[in-house]
Amino acid sequence: METKYDLIVIGAGPGGYTAAIKAARAGLRTAVIEAREVGGTCLNRGCIPAKAMLHASSLYREMQEAGRFGIMASSVTYDYGKILSYKEETAKALSQGVEQLLKANKVDLIKGQAMLKKDGTIAVQSGSEMTVLNTKQVILAAGSKPFELPIPGMKLPGVLNSDGLFQLTAVPDSLLIIGGGVISVEFATIFQALGTSVTIVEAMPRLIPNMDKEISQSLKMILKKRGIDVHVDAAVSQVTQNGSGLTCMFTEKEKLIEISAQYILCAVGRCPNTEGLFEAGAEPEMERGRIVIDKDFCSSIANVYAIGDLISGAQLAHTASAQGIYVAEKLAVKTPDIDLTVIPGCVYTDPEIAAVGITEEIAKEKGQAVITGKFIMSANGKSLISKADRGFIKIIADAETEVILGGQMMCPRATDMIGEVGTAIANKLTVTQMLKAMRAHPTYNEAVTEALEDMHGQAVHIMPKKR
């Protein structure tokens, strides 16, 4: 008996499995095809494993520094094998949870490599077996893979991408990271805390260049204070073998510099995972390797949609999930509720970093008049209790209407708190409306109130400006 689906989703990452579940709940007969583990890169080789290792390494660092709080913990050590086991257990639990959700929502999970054919069918290769499936509509959610920098030496043993770094069974003595974005600074934080000598080499003038300039500057200072060697505005030219290690050559301020390390991590971004996804002649319109879509995420092929890392835009798990929900609800003839323009960005360093909406720099480039409120976290009670590193909360609003336009945070729990600012932006709330809510004390979150009040020069815990 022939099986025909209303929707087939290719890829069971955050975007794919979320879209499949939403579509199935709306009554569409749905299947999701996945060549590897359910949950995609995020759950298995990206967000979740990295954050688990960040948690473990941060806990180790905190225990070493516990004397600041009168807690004496002598001879604190770690077992890297157990850290890896904890990481794998966490990822596996979430992956299995997603499989159970798919089953509970009557989504058919099909394992294998999927290919979109010219006639609109989907061919699935699983081992030596080939199956062809019929469907009315397709969502492409195959995700991305690490981008390889096109310079000499990147194929040498010991030059790793994020997948390879996760597979190491021992902590490196030294690690040089090419790239200064989110992946880079998170891995730098992990391995420095575990005792690795870490160097970061970034081509742009600052770390995490898409974030607020002040955040980038503060992060650089904190990382350097912890012993991480940071080089910005530095162009890598090649990697060479050096005995049992590797040497990275780069130009910084017109000077050629060579730094050796046991391993080199290439963390310069990710690219769409489209290899084998299309039969010859079945490719949709592409631009710089990414699938071109319309406002509803439909590709140049009718009834074939694309989301997540396959298209232009933010390469974030929550962005892919939101896009998956949007497309599924459109296919089910529902009006999507989510605002896809308000995208929070998070960095899980210590302190955490989070941002949503526009920055002062962007507003200035657009010629948009804004007001800002800022609160330095050294005056926040919870920050003093936890002896947190330097940080701040900044809120940006339209100068005339005082509608919230953006927010940047660098402090503990920033990634949890940024949602409040995102909600304000999506609902066009004003400074006055945000101030109506009482925030508890002592919390990191009460600093949001201080930042909002600073826009009117009324923040209680900020020294008044001299007149």
Beta strands, then each sheet from edge to edge (+ up, - down):
strand 1: 4-10
strand 2: 30-34
strand 3: 108-111
strand 4: 113-116
strand 5: 122-126
strand 6: 129-140
strand 7: 144-146
strand 8: 159-160
strand 9: 174-178
strand 10: 197-201
strand 11: 229-231
strand 12: 234-242
strand 13: 245-252
strand 14: 255-261
strand 15: 263-266
strand 16: 270-272
strand 17: 286-287
strand 18: 290-291
strand 19: 304-306
strand 20: 345-347
strand 21: 353-357
strand 22: 370-376
strand 23: 392-398
strand 24: 404-410
sheet 1: 3+ 2+ 1+ 6+ 5- 4+
sheet 2: 3+ 2+ 1+ 6+ 19+
sheet 3: 7+ 16-
sheet 4: 8+ 15+ 9+ 10+ 11+
sheet 5: 12+ 13- 14+
sheet 6: 17+ 18-
sheet 7: 20+ 21- 24+ 23- 22+
end
